[in-house]
């Protein structure tokens, strides 16, 4: 499944001084001999990346297989990146990459896909773990926030979302699966880091509401009319 890295069009990049030109994607188009040279339903693929990891050229193994299956089924697939939360960064990244930068970046990728000559206007989002959170957020949030081109008509192009173990409520720490305490603490720290809080911060100890407001569940309970989560 060969593909070349593409730089997202400047129209959809973060504006100066916030990391202009930093977003990239990989294109995987269906075989035109099978599906014709026209336009295709389009999937944006995000790997499980704990908000801090960028994988190699073709993603991690599960992302590669899912992309190949979708490509073979007639979908145009974009494997997309987003700015990373500490301790990692994309090359040239100056901002901290925490919420809402990551969901803003996915909104920009969606707008870029809609403008692409091979996209037929139907958008599908697939994400695992942290990526599952980001795809749910964009499917639920019509507010432009820091992405002026984003609005309800743009969001309405999203036809379906697959969120594989994407955290939905950063304040709900029920543990019906009996996850070991050390693994649960590591996961909690990843969410705290994503919103810029110290490790092991609970929602009751978060007067700014960052954990709550960065949860996709918050958009459901608040009518999906939010401004960006607090910085």
N, C-alpha and C positions, 0 to 999 in steps of 0.2 A: 504494500500500500504506500507507494512513494508519494512524498509531498514536500513542498518547499515552504520555508517560513515566510510569511508575509507580514509587513508592517501595516497595521490598521490605518486606513485613510486619516489624514490629519484632521478632517472634520470631526472625527469621533475620538480623537485623542484628548487626554486631560489638557486643559488650557494652560499656557504659561502663567506663573512660574512652576506649576505643579506637574512636573514630569512629562512634558510634551513629547510625543513620539515614542512612548515607552511600551505601548501595547502591541502585541503580535498574535498571530494565529497560524495554524496549519490547516490547509485546505485538503479535503479528501472527497473527490467528486465521483459519482457513479460512472460506470463504464458507458460511454456514449453509444457504443455498438449494441448495448443491451437496452438502455433507457433513453436513447436519443440525445441530441446535443442541446436540449432546451433547458428549462428551469426545474428545480427540484425542491421538495420539502426539505427543510434545513434544520440540522441538529447542532446545538452548541454543547460541547462536551467538556466537563470539568472533572478532573481526577480527585480522589480523596487526598487532600494536601495539608490538613491541619492549619490552614490559613497562612502557612509560612514556607511552603515548599514549591519550587518549580521543577518539574520533571524534564527529562531530556527531550530531544526533538520530537519523538512520537509518543510521549506520555509513558505512564507506567503500564504494566502488562495488561491489567484488566481494562484500562482505557483503550489500549491498542486493539484488543479483541472486540470490544463493543463497537469501536469505530469501524473496524473491518466488516462486522456483521451488518451495520447500518448502511455502509457504503455499498455492500453487495445487494442490499434490499432496495436500493434506489434513492437513498438519502444523500444530500450534500452534507458533509460533516465538517465543522470547524472545531478543532481543538484549540481552546483559547486560554490565555493567561490573564492574570490580574496582579496588581501590586501586592507585595507580600508584607505581612506583619513581621516584626522583629522575631528572631535575630537575622532573618534573611531579607534580601532585596532583589529586585530585578536589576540588571545592569543599567546604571544611570539613575536609579530611583533615589530621590531625595526626600520624599514624604514618608511618613511612618507606615503607610499601607494598612492601617487599621480601619475598622468600620467608621464611616460609610464608603471609604475609598474602593473596597473590593466589590461591593454591590454596584457602585457607580460604574466601575470598569466593566462589569458584566452587562449593564444597561448599554454602555457604549458599544460593546461587541454585538449586542442584539441589533442595535441601529445600523451598525456596519454591515451585518448580514442581510438585513432587509433591503439595503441599497445595493447589494451585490447582484451582478448580472445573472448569476446562476441560481438565485433564490426565488422561489415562487410565492413568497409572502407568508408561508406557514412556518412557524418557528416552534421547535421542540427543545427542551432543556433537559440535560442529563448530568447529574452530579452525585458524587459520593462523599459522605462524611461532611467536611467543611464545604465542599462543593455542593452538596445537597442542601445545605443551609442557604447558600448564595442563590441557587436556582429557585428555591421556594420564595425567597425575598422578592426577587424580580418578577415572579409570576403574580405576586400579591400586591405590589406597590406601584400605583400609577403616578405617584408624586415625582416631579422632575428633580427636586433637590438640587444637586450640583451638576445635573445633566440637562440643560435647558431643552434639548430636543425630545426628551422622554416625556410621554403623556399617556393618557388612557388609550387613544387609538394605536399607539405603538405597542403598549402592553397587550392589547387585544389580539395581536398577531401570535401570541403564545398559545398554542393549541393543547399542549400537554407537557407535564413535568414528571421526570423520574428522579426522586430523591432517595438515594440509597443510604440509609442510616444518617440522614442529615439532622442535626440538632434543631429542634423547633422552639423550645422554651428553655432559655438559659437559667431560669429561676426554679425549674422543677427538677429536684434531685431525688425523686423516688427511684428506687433501684430494683424493679421487679425481676430483672435478669440476674441479680446477685453478682454484679461485676465486682471483681476484687477491689478492695479499697485503694490500693496503690494505683491501679489502672484508672479508677474513677477520679482520683485526685489529679493525675496527669491530664486527663480529659478536661477537668474543671479549669486547670491552669491554662490550657489552650484557649478556652473561651474567655477567661479573664484577660489574657494577653491580646486577643482579637479586639477587645473593646478598650484596651489601654488601662487595665486595672492591675493591682498587685495580685500575685498568686493567692488562691484560696479566699478571694473576696466573695462573700455571699450577697445576695440581692438585698437582704436586710441591712447590710453594711455599705450599700451603694446608693448614697443620697441623690446622685445625679441620674440614676435609673439607666445607666448605660447597658447593663446586661439585659434588662427587660426590653428596652427600646430597640435593641439589636436582634431580638428574637422574632422570627417569622410569626409566631403566635400573637405577638403584640399587634401586628397589622390586622389580624383577624378580629381580635377583641376591640380594636379601635377603628374599625371601618376602613382600613387600608387608605387612610388619607393623611399619612404622616409627613412631617418634614424630616430631613435626615436625622439619624440618631445623634445624640449629643456627642461632641468631640471631647 
